């Protein structure tokens, strides 16, 4: 058995437990640094104990419910969404990733251009 961690946060490099479903996820401290394209900080949470995803700008009162959020963490393109059994997960994207699920009733929101 080894003490070497299975995974490192792509934002800060802290050792994390590996999850095959989210092979390259950010740590919670890095997730708290999520911003839009102009640097405004955002926060995300589940809608209820049953799940769902919602976000808002820090310091505002209105939550927006959606499928997920394209934003930045430490100037990296990321996608924040609901984790399978609750909580929020952030994973890095290729820098040229074009969001294709931003239309329709159950859409994701891209705030990288704001």
Buried (B, 14 or more C-beta within 10 A) or exposed (E): EEEEEEBBBBBEEBEBEEBEEBEBBBBEEBBBBBBBEEEBEBBBBBEEEEEBBBBBBEEEEEBBEBBBBBBBBBEBBBBBBBBEEEEBBBBBBEEEBEBEBBEEEEEBBBBBEE
